[in-house]
Amino acid sequence: MGKKAAQESRTARAAEVLETQRREESRRRRTTISAVVAALVVIVGLGYLVSTTLDSSGESALTPGGVDGYVVTVGDDAAPTTLDFYEDPQCPICQQFESEIGDDVAAAVEAGEVKVDYHVVSFLDDASQNQWSSRAANALMVVQDLAGPEAFVAMHDLLYDNQPTEGTAGPSDAQLVAWAVEAGAPEAAARQGIESGRFDQFVVNATDQMSKDGVNGTPTVFVDGEKVDGTPADSVAAVRKALGGSGS
Amino acid sequence: MRDWVGLLARVVTGGVWVVAGALKLPDPAASVRAVRAYDLLPEAVVPTVGHLLPVVEVVVGLLLLLGLLTRPAAVVSSLLFVAFVVGISAAWARGMSIDCGCFGGGGFDADAREKYPWEIARDVGLLAASAWLVVRPSSHLSLDRRLLGGSTPSPRST
């Protein structure tokens, strides 16, 4: 009897030791998990902070003269048809689009049949070795600011005629200044605006606005406020139809 | 044997998350536009989701690669894949042509409609791998095992 009691008490003591160990182990695990979770919260928080800081969309920006919202209007305000073009200077399909319909659009604008609302955006800097997309977009706004819509169109055409291939380095700032002058902007002011990236933030905001307008790529065309869905060929066809419809 | 399946699931899923998130981190504005392009979430939360998503992807990916908090990480991973499958399906059903933005990018893509089925198949596969880890988080070469002395870091006491 006494032997059995002693054994029971030994078993009980062993169980107690085990229990203490288990509790200790479980406490240690909880501490480790809490530390890891706390570290994760800090990491995600910091990452979110960095992301938010890197994205300057919507910060206050200088608006170029003669620009309403994010739109450069070319042509007679009273024209019966309005076309909206969303274009990135680095976008090859935009260049193709412009080379197909640019002359006809210019003629229709000249005749007072249409006006074009240009939305200059920039999201293709990754396709350039020297941020051609955003530099060219800024330069367009500099020309618009200094010399108005006619000079803007001249600059716009020069940029598409000389568009660098994706993945290469685009022309220098000095070349942009030369084209700005050719388009009709005064040299000193154009150089200052181009080199300082005067309208960089404006272009960032214009690109954010594009996405808010439900536009997910370039070129995107609206005819009288109606978005043209489909392929680039559909956009060309829609513009042709709009030009034909207004009697040209 | 099953622990090797767990390891494979962790490495594949975790690797995809780290790459997908890291590619998006440098251009948060593009990430926001990619989220907005789905036209599913209210504008009030679009920028937050766009900024947060790449960070969460990288963190979940690293946790899976390390095998740390495997089960909770796999739960988040599964939920994200469900959300992406829903998002891509919704874009497809509505006839939209958008790049899924899965690995950066986003926006219009003329070939998008041909890619949707493959993207959905890929995400369903990764969802299955994540679900495996939710059900059975134990795996070889995991920090859970090393640091926490077990595979299931359940906060249950005793």
Contacts between the chains, C-beta under 8 A, distances in Angstrom:
chain1	res1	chain2	res2	distance
A	22	B	158	6.3
A	23	B	157	7.9
A	23	B	158	6.9
A	25	B	149	6.5
A	26	B	157	5.6
A	26	B	158	6.3
A	29	B	148	5.0
A	29	B	149	6.8
A	29	B	150	7.7
A	29	B	153	6.7
A	30	B	155	6.3
A	30	B	157	7.8
A	32	B	147	5.5
A	32	B	148	6.0
A	33	B	69	7.2
A	33	B	148	7.0
A	33	B	153	5.3
A	33	B	155	6.8
A	36	B	68	6.4
A	36	B	69	6.2
A	37	B	69	7.6
A	40	B	59	6.3
A	40	B	63	7.8
A	40	B	69	7.9
A	43	B	55	8.0
A	43	B	59	6.1
A	44	B	52	7.6
A	44	B	55	5.6
A	44	B	56	6.4
A	44	B	59	5.8
A	47	B	25	7.8
A	47	B	54	7.9
A	47	B	55	3.4
A	47	B	58	7.4
A	47	B	59	7.4
A	48	B	51	5.8
A	48	B	52	5.3
A	48	B	55	5.6
A	51	B	25	7.2
A	51	B	28	4.3
A	51	B	31	7.7
A	51	B	51	3.9
A	51	B	52	7.3
A	51	B	54	6.8
A	51	B	55	6.3
A	52	B	28	7.2
A	52	B	47	7.9
A	52	B	51	5.1
A	54	B	26	7.7
A	54	B	27	7.9
A	54	B	28	5.1
A	54	B	29	7.9
A	55	B	28	4.0
A	55	B	29	4.6
A	55	B	32	6.5
A	55	B	47	7.5
A	55	B	50	7.9
A	55	B	51	6.6
A	56	B	29	7.7
A	57	B	29	5.1
A	57	B	32	6.9
A	57	B	47	7.7
A	123	B	29	8.0
A	123	B	30	6.4
A	123	B	33	7.3
A	123	B	107	7.4
A	126	B	27	7.6
A	204	B	29	7.0
A	207	B	29	7.3
A	207	B	33	7.7
A	208	B	29	6.8
A	208	B	32	7.7
A	208	B	33	7.5
A	211	B	32	7.5
A	211	B	33	4.1
A	211	B	36	5.0
A	211	B	37	6.9
A	212	B	36	7.1
A	212	B	43	7.3
A	214	B	39	7.1
A	216	B	33	7.6
A	216	B	37	4.6
A	216	B	98	5.5
A	216	B	106	7.5
A	216	B	107	4.3
A	216	B	108	4.4
A	217	B	107	4.8
A	217	B	108	2.5
A	217	B	109	7.5
A	218	B	108	7.8
A	220	B	108	7.6
A	231	B	110	5.8
A	232	B	110	7.6
